[in-house]
Amino acid sequence: MPERDLVSWSALVSCYEQNERYDEALRKFKEMVVDGVLVDEVVLITVLSACTHLVVAMTGQLIHALAIKAGIELYINLQNALIHMYSICGELVAAEKLFSSGCTLDLISWNSMISGYLRCGEVEKARSLFDSMPQRDTVSWSVLISGYAQRDRFADALALFQDMQLEGIQPDETVLVSVISACTHLSALDQGAWIHAYIRKKQMKVNVILGTTLIDMYMKFGSVPNAMEVFRAMEEKGVSTWNALILGLAMNGFVKESLATFSEMKECNIVPNEITFLAVLGACRHMGLVEEGRRHFDAMSRKHGIEPTIKHYGCMVDLLGRAGKLTEAEELIANMPVPPDVSTWGALLGACKKHGDNVMGERVGRKLVDLQPEHDGFHVLLSNIYASKGSWDNVHEIRGMMRQHGVIKTPGCSMIEVKGTIHEFLAGDKTHPQSEDIEKMLDDMAKKLKMEGYAPDTREVLLDIDEEDKETTLFRHSEKIAIAFGLLTIDAPTPIRIMKNLRICNDCHMAAKLISRAYDREIVVRDRHRFHHFKQGSCSCLDYW
């Protein structure tokens, strides 16, 4: 161009910024200033956007100084861009100063400041500002609800969503995704299903992100038919959607269907990614399909050009270990091209415990306790290995190490949702308001279980106490208490759904199978690793977990 004006420069700077070439946008802006072209509000907002994406607060401060020099710093759109930039860059004091001194604040100003507080972890300040807003729009609610969910304050996210409903504000996709995720973490299936019904009633478009979140929620509640319904109804499906379905089917014991879905995904020309193969290897792991797992593991790099990560190697170690191929699993760890992490060694330790290889288990357990002395699970597994062979001196040594390092064993906790309320039970729990009724139901369960041929697996109680006390301890595990409460409060044919924070033990697994037959009830237990669907005396895992 023979000559350039403000419009010419602004167009080029904006072009770079809109195409996410932020460094080049800043370079061109610098040339513009050196060229002596006067700046205006529009180009400064564009450049501040580039600063925000690059998180360069110092450059943003220079832009702020230019705005002051040009006498345009009080323009509301420019002030909002500055507040947003300072907030994203973690410069809260500067953002607060601008916000407090603003004479003509609008909704964008308030929302930007709330977003900044949440980004910097100042959740209470964000809520206080939200409560003091003269008016709110959908973005205001969305920002705070999403912030709660991202900070693991799921109950607060749900409560705020209910307030939003009372205000008559229609939620957008971002709000719904956050609230559905909150329902998933809180094991609140009824509320999650209500939100899905709300989406259908309002005839809202279910895009890839929202649909995938719904599939993930239903799969994590063991509601496979509902997840499949969402999947089939989606017009557009991304790789994340297929991944959620493959992983969810595998977690729920539908391994054949999971692997068939992977084949269908490839037929639809959807390119699998790293997460896809984690889901596929997980499916093989859940059913002990060693050869198929090897085939998919080899195909990752050979056919799809995806180099296995430590997580993929960890899946293979777990697959081999669960199948009893402990030596091969240890050799794989030794020959991995990446250093093994504690999770990989932990998978091998769990396999040693399962298959009774105390020699390898003791060696691996000692290594893990040294690597991560604050991890309660490794101490407990090693202690259990010693207890299973009656080495009580070693058990006391490990427990002494736990006390020395301040390690506290995570207590087993089972949760069950009844009429929208979550009830939590610990082992031996008698604090529930209906504890007397629960105790009577536990006694009734004990009688029916004996009629079904149940014999307590006292090997699960790794304490130096007599057999009768072991049986009593076993029958007060948290999942059995939750099942008893479910039998009392949930009418057939509605399944009894229980979430357990740890792996279900062998005795509770056997008891749940027999209870499902004795009471003709479907029981779904989600433990730390997978789902167990108990029905008519059998489990979806086919006793392989």
Phi, psi and omega per residue, in radians:
M1 nan 2.333 3.119
P2 -1.096 -0.552 3.038
E3 -2.640 2.661 -3.101
R4 -2.199 2.481 3.080
D5 -2.049 -3.023 -3.117
L6 -0.989 -0.716 -3.110
V7 -1.122 -0.730 -3.131
S8 -1.061 -0.909 -3.133
W9 -1.084 -0.788 -3.105
S10 -1.056 -0.693 -3.134
A11 -1.094 -0.751 -3.106
L12 -1.213 -0.774 3.114
V13 -1.047 -0.771 3.134
S14 -1.110 -0.673 3.124
C15 -1.038 -0.822 3.107
Y16 -1.087 -0.770 -3.092
E17 -1.124 -0.742 -3.102
Q18 -1.211 -0.409 3.112
N19 -1.722 0.321 3.027
E20 1.097 0.463 3.053
R21 -1.812 1.232 -2.920
Y22 -1.225 -0.670 3.123
D23 -1.060 -0.727 -3.132
E24 -1.205 -0.596 3.080
A25 -1.058 -0.756 3.138
L26 -1.172 -0.678 3.134
R27 -1.117 -0.763 3.134
K28 -1.135 -0.635 3.111
F29 -1.138 -0.693 3.113
K30 -1.076 -0.756 3.093
E31 -1.057 -0.672 -3.135
M32 -1.090 -0.773 -3.131
V33 -1.168 -0.753 3.126
V34 -1.081 -0.561 -3.139
D35 -1.288 -0.078 3.071
G36 1.442 0.271 3.128
V37 -1.402 2.276 3.122
L38 -1.222 2.429 -3.102
V39 -1.582 2.753 3.021
D40 -2.275 3.135 -3.083
E41 -1.027 -0.731 -3.041
V42 -1.102 -0.865 -3.096
V43 -1.205 -0.582 3.110
L44 -1.169 -0.672 3.095
I45 -1.101 -0.701 3.107
T46 -1.085 -0.784 -3.098
V47 -1.218 -0.646 3.089
L48 -1.113 -0.593 3.063
S49 -1.084 -0.732 3.097
A50 -1.106 -0.748 3.098
C51 -1.045 -0.713 -3.128
T52 -1.111 -0.799 -3.128
H53 -1.160 -0.579 3.134
L54 -1.521 -0.126 -3.103
V55 0.910 0.957 3.108
V56 -2.023 1.545 -3.055
A57 -1.127 -0.647 -3.079
M58 -1.115 -0.742 3.085
T59 -1.129 -0.682 3.084
G60 -1.047 -0.637 3.114
Q61 -1.159 -0.645 3.104
L62 -1.138 -0.687 3.092
I63 -1.103 -0.736 3.108
H64 -1.017 -0.755 3.130
A65 -1.101 -0.680 3.095
L66 -1.090 -0.679 3.129
A67 -1.109 -0.732 3.116
I68 -1.113 -0.769 -3.135
K69 -1.066 -0.628 -3.128
A70 -1.442 -0.127 3.107
G71 1.297 0.459 -3.098
I72 -2.106 0.249 -3.036
E73 -1.175 -0.312 -3.095
L74 -1.567 -0.022 3.082
Y75 -1.108 2.308 -2.984
I76 -1.071 -0.742 -3.127
N77 -1.125 -0.652 3.115
L78 -1.223 -0.714 3.085
Q79 -1.046 -0.747 3.117
N80 -1.079 -0.715 3.119
A81 -1.113 -0.674 3.114
L82 -1.187 -0.778 3.107
I83 -1.026 -0.783 -3.136
H84 -1.105 -0.782 -3.122
M85 -1.082 -0.856 -3.135
Y86 -1.088 -0.672 -3.127
S87 -1.134 -0.831 -3.117
I88 -1.120 -0.612 -3.134
C89 -1.409 0.013 3.109
G90 1.409 0.178 3.133
E91 -1.597 1.219 -3.028
L92 -1.139 -0.632 -3.105
V93 -1.078 -0.782 3.134
A94 -1.132 -0.708 3.126
A95 -1.117 -0.765 3.137
E96 -1.097 -0.702 -3.124
K97 -1.086 -0.774 3.103
L98 -1.112 -0.759 -3.095
F99 -1.128 -0.755 -3.095
S100 -1.194 -0.562 -3.090
S101 -1.576 -0.074 -3.099
G102 -1.184 2.251 -3.133
C103 -1.532 -0.513 -3.074
T104 -2.210 1.131 3.129
L105 -1.245 2.518 3.031
D106 -2.151 -3.037 -3.096
L107 -1.052 -0.626 3.135
I108 -1.096 -0.661 3.118
S109 -1.060 -0.874 -3.125
W110 -1.088 -0.819 -3.108
N111 -1.109 -0.668 3.119
S112 -1.123 -0.712 -3.135
M113 -1.193 -0.715 3.090
I114 -1.081 -0.784 3.119
S115 -1.049 -0.710 3.115
G116 -1.106 -0.777 3.093
Y117 -1.015 -0.799 -3.106
L118 -1.132 -0.710 -3.139
R119 -1.072 -0.591 -3.126
C120 -1.617 0.134 3.079
G121 1.443 0.139 -3.137
E122 -1.561 1.210 -3.011
V123 -1.156 -0.718 -3.099
E124 -1.168 -0.671 3.092
K125 -1.125 -0.682 3.116
A126 -1.090 -0.754 -3.135
R127 -1.165 -0.701 3.126
S128 -1.071 -0.743 3.127
L129 -1.164 -0.709 3.110
F130 -1.038 -0.792 -3.114
D131 -1.134 -0.473 -3.096
S132 -1.627 0.058 -3.121
M133 -1.144 2.337 3.098
P134 -1.148 -0.554 3.031
Q135 -2.680 2.756 -3.090
R136 -2.296 2.633 3.001
D137 -2.060 -3.068 -3.112
T138 -1.027 -0.645 -3.128
V139 -1.090 -0.686 -3.135
S140 -1.011 -0.869 3.133
W141 -1.132 -0.750 -3.084
S142 -1.070 -0.771 -3.109
V143 -1.055 -0.806 -3.077
L144 -1.275 -0.720 3.112
I145 -1.082 -0.788 3.107
S146 -1.102 -0.692 3.109
G147 -1.078 -0.760 3.071
Y148 -1.021 -0.824 -3.096
A149 -1.105 -0.715 -3.131
Q150 -1.200 -0.412 3.118
R151 -1.700 0.286 3.114
D152 1.090 0.404 3.073
R153 -1.733 1.208 -2.973
F154 -1.228 -0.643 3.121
A155 -1.113 -0.693 3.096
D156 -1.137 -0.660 3.115
A157 -1.084 -0.778 3.129
L158 -1.151 -0.730 -3.136
A159 -1.093 -0.724 -3.141
L160 -1.193 -0.624 3.091
F161 -1.095 -0.686 3.098
Q162 -1.117 -0.703 3.064
D163 -1.074 -0.688 3.129
M164 -1.077 -0.705 3.103
Q165 -1.107 -0.735 -3.141
L166 -1.123 -0.536 3.116
E167 -1.359 -0.155 3.135
G168 1.353 0.359 3.115
I169 -1.552 2.205 3.130
Q170 -1.395 2.177 -3.106
P171 -1.257 2.664 3.042
D172 -1.731 -3.080 -3.085
E173 -1.043 -0.705 -3.115
T174 -1.067 -0.760 3.119
V175 -1.085 -0.826 -3.073
L176 -1.112 -0.702 3.102
V177 -1.071 -0.778 3.141
S178 -1.126 -0.734 -3.087
V179 -1.237 -0.700 3.100
I180 -1.112 -0.702 3.078
S181 -1.083 -0.682 3.103
A182 -1.102 -0.757 3.103
C183 -1.042 -0.706 3.136
T184 -1.082 -0.818 -3.111
H185 -1.205 -0.515 -3.120
L186 -1.590 0.061 -3.104
S187 0.997 0.633 -3.084
A188 -1.795 1.347 -3.095
L189 -1.127 -0.749 -3.099
D190 -1.007 -0.776 -3.133
Q191 -1.213 -0.648 3.093
G192 -1.121 -0.732 3.116
A193 -1.154 -0.611 3.099
W194 -1.100 -0.722 3.140
I195 -1.139 -0.683 3.086
H196 -1.098 -0.729 3.096
A197 -1.098 -0.652 3.109
Y198 -1.091 -0.748 3.141
I199 -1.063 -0.735 3.138
R200 -1.212 -0.703 -3.129
K201 -1.087 -0.709 -3.132
K202 -1.451 -0.017 3.137
Q203 0.935 0.753 3.127
M204 -1.365 2.518 3.124
K205 -1.253 2.242 3.107
V206 -1.669 1.774 3.141
N207 -1.488 -3.028 -3.038
V208 -1.054 -0.823 -3.073
I209 -1.154 -0.824 -3.115
L210 -1.149 -0.767 3.137
G211 -1.099 -0.746 3.129
T212 -1.113 -0.681 3.115
T213 -1.125 -0.702 3.092
L214 -1.122 -0.764 3.110
I215 -1.054 -0.798 3.131
D216 -1.041 -0.751 3.142
M217 -1.087 -0.903 -3.099
Y218 -1.093 -0.694 3.116
M219 -1.106 -0.671 -3.130
K220 -1.324 -0.161 2.994
F221 -1.768 0.008 -3.122
G222 1.347 0.224 3.137
S223 -1.620 1.240 -3.050
V224 -1.068 -0.778 -3.141
P225 -1.019 -0.685 3.110
N226 -1.136 -0.710 3.113
A227 -1.102 -0.742 3.136
M228 -1.129 -0.642 3.114
E229 -1.084 -0.763 3.118
V230 -1.101 -0.782 -3.101
F231 -1.053 -0.813 -3.097
R232 -1.159 -0.533 -3.087
A233 -1.420 -0.245 -3.091
M234 -1.266 2.233 3.116
E235 -1.298 -0.661 -3.133
E236 -2.123 2.296 -3.130
K237 -2.206 2.290 3.087
G238 -1.720 3.068 3.119
V239 -1.066 -0.578 3.119
S240 -1.133 -0.556 3.112
T241 -1.146 -0.844 3.106
W242 -1.088 -0.717 3.122
N243 -1.036 -0.769 -3.131
A244 -1.081 -0.668 -3.131
L245 -1.246 -0.783 -3.140
I246 -1.061 -0.836 -3.127
L247 -1.150 -0.758 -3.117
G248 -1.109 -0.752 3.104
L249 -1.071 -0.749 3.136
A250 -1.106 -0.786 3.138
M251 -1.043 -0.553 -3.088
N252 -1.614 0.148 3.053
G253 1.572 0.037 3.127
F254 -1.641 1.151 -3.014
V255 -1.195 -0.753 3.134
K256 -1.030 -0.784 3.134
E257 -1.158 -0.614 3.133
S258 -1.102 -0.832 -3.129
L259 -1.218 -0.558 3.071
A260 -1.157 -0.633 3.100
T261 -1.137 -0.647 3.088
F262 -1.090 -0.729 3.097
S263 -1.122 -0.733 3.123
E264 -1.109 -0.663 3.121
M265 -1.026 -0.776 -3.137
K266 -1.196 -0.620 3.102
E267 -1.123 -0.520 3.113
C268 -1.460 0.140 3.116
N269 1.097 0.509 3.002
I270 -1.544 2.123 -3.079
V271 -1.351 2.101 3.125
P272 -1.214 2.674 3.090
N273 -2.124 -2.971 -3.103
E274 -1.006 -0.723 -3.097
I275 -1.169 -0.610 3.096
T276 -1.002 -0.810 -3.096
F277 -1.256 -0.503 3.003
L278 -1.087 -0.709 3.121
A279 -1.157 -0.744 -3.119
V280 -1.164 -0.796 3.097
L281 -1.111 -0.608 3.073
G282 -1.097 -0.677 3.101
A283 -1.085 -0.806 3.109
C284 -1.076 -0.681 -3.127
R285 -1.114 -0.683 -3.084
H286 -1.181 -0.344 -3.111
M287 -2.160 0.146 3.067
G288 1.244 0.529 -3.126
L289 -1.495 1.372 -3.007
V290 -1.133 -0.868 -3.071
E291 -1.143 -0.707 3.111
E292 -1.145 -0.673 3.091
G293 -1.067 -0.761 3.107
R294 -1.054 -0.726 -3.106
R295 -1.083 -0.795 -3.141
H296 -1.197 -0.647 3.138
F297 -1.101 -0.752 3.128
D298 -1.186 -0.620 -3.095
A299 -1.208 -0.395 -3.124
M300 -0.917 -0.973 -3.087
S301 -1.504 -0.636 -3.053
R302 -1.216 -0.771 -3.066
K303 -1.736 -0.589 -2.978
H304 -1.960 -0.061 3.084
G305 1.163 0.471 3.135
I306 -1.881 2.035 3.128
E307 -1.346 2.257 -3.135
P308 -1.079 2.423 3.079
T309 -1.689 3.132 3.129
I310 -1.037 -0.546 3.140
K311 -1.200 -0.662 3.103
H312 -1.166 -0.735 3.075
Y313 -1.103 -0.674 3.098
G314 -1.057 -0.690 3.090
C315 -1.085 -0.743 -3.140
M316 -1.158 -0.695 3.090
V317 -1.078 -0.762 3.128
D318 -1.130 -0.730 3.124
L319 -1.055 -0.843 3.129
L320 -1.146 -0.733 -3.117
G321 -1.105 -0.796 -3.135
R322 -1.087 -0.568 3.136
A323 -1.407 0.030 3.095
G324 1.517 0.100 3.138
K325 -1.573 1.147 -2.993
L326 -1.207 -0.718 -3.138
T327 -1.106 -0.762 3.118
E328 -1.111 -0.655 3.121
A329 -1.118 -0.731 3.133
E330 -1.188 -0.634 3.096
E331 -1.149 -0.664 3.108
L332 -1.084 -0.721 3.098
I333 -1.065 -0.743 -3.097
A334 -1.161 -0.518 -3.044
N335 -1.799 0.129 3.141
M336 -1.131 2.474 3.111
P337 -1.313 -0.156 3.090
V338 -2.096 2.592 -3.141
P339 -1.090 2.339 3.135
P340 -1.168 2.490 3.068
D341 -1.686 3.089 -3.078
V342 -1.157 -0.509 3.130
S343 -1.137 -0.663 3.134
T344 -1.156 -0.812 3.072
W345 -1.105 -0.635 3.133
G346 -1.094 -0.654 3.096
A347 -1.089 -0.718 3.119
L348 -1.171 -0.694 3.114
L349 -1.082 -0.757 3.103
G350 -1.071 -0.670 3.112
A351 -1.162 -0.672 3.088
C352 -1.060 -0.740 3.110
K353 -1.099 -0.762 -3.098
K354 -1.110 -0.745 -3.039
H355 -1.696 0.088 3.024
G356 1.267 0.399 3.080
D357 -1.524 1.500 -3.046
N358 -1.250 -0.486 -3.114
V359 -1.170 -0.937 3.104
M360 -1.144 -0.684 -3.122
G361 -1.050 -0.722 3.127
E362 -1.154 -0.712 -3.129
R363 -1.134 -0.828 -3.134
V364 -1.180 -0.705 -3.132
G365 -1.082 -0.735 3.117
R366 -1.106 -0.702 3.134
K367 -1.079 -0.770 -3.102
L368 -1.175 -0.716 3.131
V369 -1.095 -0.614 3.085
D370 -1.257 -0.681 -3.115
L371 -1.198 -0.707 -3.073
Q372 -2.404 1.346 -3.047
P373 -1.141 -0.248 -3.107
E374 -1.625 -0.035 -3.085
H375 -1.470 2.055 -3.080
D376 -1.220 -0.636 -3.051
G377 -1.065 -0.707 -3.108
F378 -1.203 -0.710 3.076
H379 -1.049 -0.773 -3.090
V380 -1.143 -0.765 3.126
L381 -1.070 -0.785 3.125
L382 -1.118 -0.744 3.091
S383 -1.049 -0.709 3.137
N384 -1.152 -0.639 3.090
I385 -1.087 -0.766 3.103
Y386 -1.143 -0.730 -3.110
A387 -1.133 -0.615 -3.102
S388 -1.140 -0.414 3.089
K389 -1.886 0.244 3.033
G390 1.309 0.341 3.135
S391 -1.518 1.298 -3.004
W392 -1.219 -0.464 3.078
D393 -1.117 -0.729 3.097
N394 -1.183 -0.624 3.085
V395 -1.049 -0.825 -3.140
H396 -1.122 -0.596 3.112
E397 -1.106 -0.811 -3.123
I398 -1.116 -0.740 3.128
R399 -1.146 -0.575 3.062
G400 -1.152 -0.677 3.080
M401 -1.103 -0.675 3.123
M402 -1.091 -0.765 3.118
R403 -1.128 -0.701 -3.119
Q404 -1.087 -0.683 -3.122
H405 -1.608 0.056 3.134
G406 1.213 0.485 -3.123
V407 -1.515 2.210 3.135
I408 -1.995 2.244 3.140
K409 -1.144 2.276 3.093
T410 -1.176 2.109 -3.115
P411 -1.254 2.543 3.067
G412 -1.159 2.286 -3.111
C413 -2.364 2.300 3.097
S414 -2.076 2.373 -3.128
M415 -2.063 2.524 3.104
I416 -2.477 2.391 3.141
E417 -1.741 2.217 3.099
V418 -2.286 2.046 3.124
K419 0.918 0.776 3.064
G420 1.432 -0.004 3.138
T421 -1.957 2.335 3.135
I422 -1.570 2.218 3.084
H423 -1.958 2.292 -3.120
E424 -1.963 2.447 3.121
F425 -2.308 2.381 2.990
L426 -1.787 2.923 3.108
A427 -1.066 2.310 3.133
G428 1.251 0.258 -3.050
D429 -1.120 2.242 3.047
K430 -2.275 0.411 -3.056
T431 -1.644 -0.171 -3.087
H432 -1.222 2.499 3.131
P433 -0.982 -0.451 3.138
Q434 -1.814 0.516 -3.045
S435 -1.075 -0.598 3.126
E436 -1.122 -0.779 3.107
D437 -1.132 -0.642 3.120
I438 -1.125 -0.740 3.120
E439 -1.065 -0.726 3.113
K440 -1.115 -0.709 3.121
M441 -1.168 -0.662 3.079
L442 -1.060 -0.695 3.092
D443 -1.123 -0.719 3.127
D444 -1.143 -0.699 3.090
M445 -1.073 -0.726 -3.137
A446 -1.058 -0.751 3.136
K447 -1.117 -0.815 -3.115
K448 -1.171 -0.604 3.125
L449 -1.148 -0.687 3.109
K450 -1.108 -0.665 3.106
M451 -1.147 -0.475 3.121
E452 -1.474 -0.035 3.120
G453 1.581 0.331 -3.117
Y454 -1.266 2.329 3.027
A455 -2.229 2.105 -3.081
P456 -0.978 2.358 3.098
D457 -1.553 1.490 -3.035
T458 -1.226 -0.111 3.055
R459 -1.136 -0.359 -3.138
E460 -1.272 -0.355 3.139
V461 -1.634 1.724 -3.042
L462 -1.640 1.039 3.096
L463 -2.207 2.629 -3.128
D464 -1.480 1.186 -3.138
I465 -2.312 2.945 -3.076
D466 -1.315 2.919 -3.018
E467 -1.073 -0.693 -3.100
E468 -1.113 -0.725 3.100
D469 -1.164 -0.605 3.095
K470 -1.090 -0.738 -3.141
E471 -1.109 -0.708 3.123
T472 -1.123 -0.754 3.120
T473 -1.067 -0.758 -3.139
L474 -1.043 -0.739 -3.021
F475 -1.368 0.024 3.064
R476 -1.990 0.388 3.028
H477 -1.134 2.632 -2.988
S478 -1.061 -0.636 -3.114
E479 -1.200 -0.556 3.100
K480 -1.215 -0.667 3.096
I481 -1.128 -0.730 3.132
A482 -1.134 -0.682 3.095
I483 -1.096 -0.749 3.123
A484 -1.050 -0.763 3.118
F485 -1.123 -0.684 3.109
G486 -1.107 -0.716 3.098
L487 -1.089 -0.565 -3.139
L488 -1.318 -0.608 -2.894
T489 -1.991 -0.283 -3.083
I490 -1.975 2.066 -3.104
D491 -1.345 2.547 3.029
A492 -1.187 2.630 0.108
P493 -1.638 0.239 3.141
T494 -1.057 2.231 3.133
P495 -1.109 2.605 3.018
I496 -1.569 1.995 -3.059
R497 -1.899 2.188 -3.075
I498 -2.225 2.388 3.071
M499 -1.924 2.186 -3.121
K500 -2.019 2.356 -3.077
N501 -1.374 -0.284 3.122
L502 -2.108 3.063 3.090
R503 -1.199 2.388 3.112
I504 -1.176 2.412 -3.096
C505 -1.446 2.872 -3.100
N506 -1.032 -0.722 -3.088
D507 -1.156 -0.786 3.132
C508 -1.150 -0.578 3.107
H509 -1.125 -0.824 3.117
M510 -1.110 -0.757 -3.136
A511 -1.092 -0.734 -3.119
A512 -1.113 -0.660 3.089
K513 -1.058 -0.818 -3.094
L514 -1.225 -0.642 3.113
I515 -1.114 -0.685 3.141
S516 -1.071 -0.574 3.113
R517 -1.426 -0.744 -3.085
A518 -1.121 -0.640 -3.098
Y519 -1.815 0.013 -3.120
D520 0.920 0.910 -3.127
R521 -2.239 2.560 3.006
E522 -1.555 2.246 -3.130
I523 -2.133 2.234 3.131
V524 -2.049 2.108 3.131
V525 -2.065 2.136 3.017
R526 -1.781 1.967 3.103
D527 -1.746 -2.873 -3.026
R528 -1.116 -0.423 -3.008
H529 -1.986 -0.539 -2.998
R530 -2.882 -3.126 3.077
F531 -1.758 2.605 3.008
H532 -2.200 2.025 3.089
H533 -1.753 1.855 -3.123
F534 -1.653 2.225 -3.126
K535 -2.675 2.215 3.090
Q536 0.852 0.765 3.016
G537 1.460 0.105 3.105
S538 -2.279 2.885 -3.115
C539 -2.171 2.568 -3.123
S540 -1.086 -0.394 -3.127
C541 -1.383 -0.114 -3.099
L542 0.942 0.609 3.098
D543 1.099 0.448 3.069
Y544 -2.097 1.772 3.122
W545 -2.716 nan nan
